[in-house]
Amino acid sequence: MTARRLIPSLTHAARMLTWAFLGVLAWRTPALAEDEDGQRFAVHAQFTYVEQETSDFTSPYRGPNSLSPRKAAETTDATVYAGLSLWSGAEGWLNAEIDQGFGLDNTLGVAGFPSAEAYKVGKNQPYLRLPRLFVRQTIDLGEARAHLGAGPNQLAGAHGVDRVVFTVGKVSVSDIFDTNLYAHDQRNDFLNWTAIDAGTFDYAADAWGYTVGAAVEWYQGTWALRAGIFDLSNVPNSAQLEPEFHEFQTDFEIEKGHEIGGRAGKLLLTVFNTRGRMGLLDDAVARAQATQTPVDIASVRRYRARAGASLSIEQQVAEGLGFFARVGKAGGNVEAYEFTDVDRTAVAGLALQGMRWRRGEDSVGVAAIVNGISAARQRFLKAGGLGILVGDGRLPHPGPEQIVETYYSLAVFRCAHISLDYQWINNPAYNRDRGPVSVYAVRVHAQY
């Protein structure tokens, strides 16, 4: 961020952090209740403020979904997580959240969008939402026990190492699938959409990233299997979910935990299959040419499927140092439905805790991302088609999105951090004619 904007942003961030910290302290006394069987109820809270700004960059033309040079945007959200033990092995959770603000260019212009705190909808005034409302039932299968610590949407207590877990209600699919210890939390680590989730994982969601459905998880030793079925939005990228579950997605995942040199790690294979009213990209281009009208993907939507798979690894390399990577591929002949316009992705990075410089609560991370699209999606964008996030009105010289992100998270208090984040994005929206662009960010986060 330019010096002209950085100092005011940090000043504003400090004010926001002070307000948030006082709010968190107000929750502290009644937040937890625990007995010998574990927590009976809990209340947690978080506050996050993000301000981002783009640098100047080459922009000979632009379209409806283009990123703008020298623009700034901010988002703010505050969440309360309330959980209650319902009966043996069961807990219910309700999340209430107040959101405000917009992503850069209304969350458009880059497939690997630079802020996962920005939704596909925005408002100038704060508004209330209920992003999660669900029940989780755990059934222990053996005598061996492990302690799960308290946290947002998790009551502390002992559960079987071998167990079955059922989740039903309103959740984010990414709460359960495609998790990663080092790159999966936009409020504490990376901000880029395709760093914290596989860009090809077009998971079921409304425009805020949440849906309703059910999932089952089976943990057995170092293995875990997951399956789920979730409701799609009524049309791609919509704020409304499909009534009566006529359009839906199934998700499957295999997890294998391991140790290398005594250091913990895991592998995840995630597969999705979306069934909904989607348009074939080449059909939309052919129809536009035949009728001499603009490309309109909605005009060729029919009930069909889009599938994809991704492989994820997390690995502790040394004390406080972790490595992560993801690769993924999804069907490139059909429009993306919920997440973003990515058909191929590869990500790798490192995350380091600050104990080496006596700042154990600090962290620093770096990630390199390459996102790509199919030949059909290139033709669609070249003809003037618009994707979920991208569409410069033309695409004469396509190329892969290449992104580097780095952040430093500074612990101001034990439960509050200020982060500086920098992202370099080459070929935004797969367009060699535009960019590269630098995106600077300040993030303030407090949680209890």
Order of alpha helices (4+ residues) and beta strands (2+ residues): alpha-beta-beta-beta-beta-beta-beta-beta-beta-alpha-beta-beta-beta-beta-alpha-beta-beta-beta-beta-alpha-beta-beta-beta
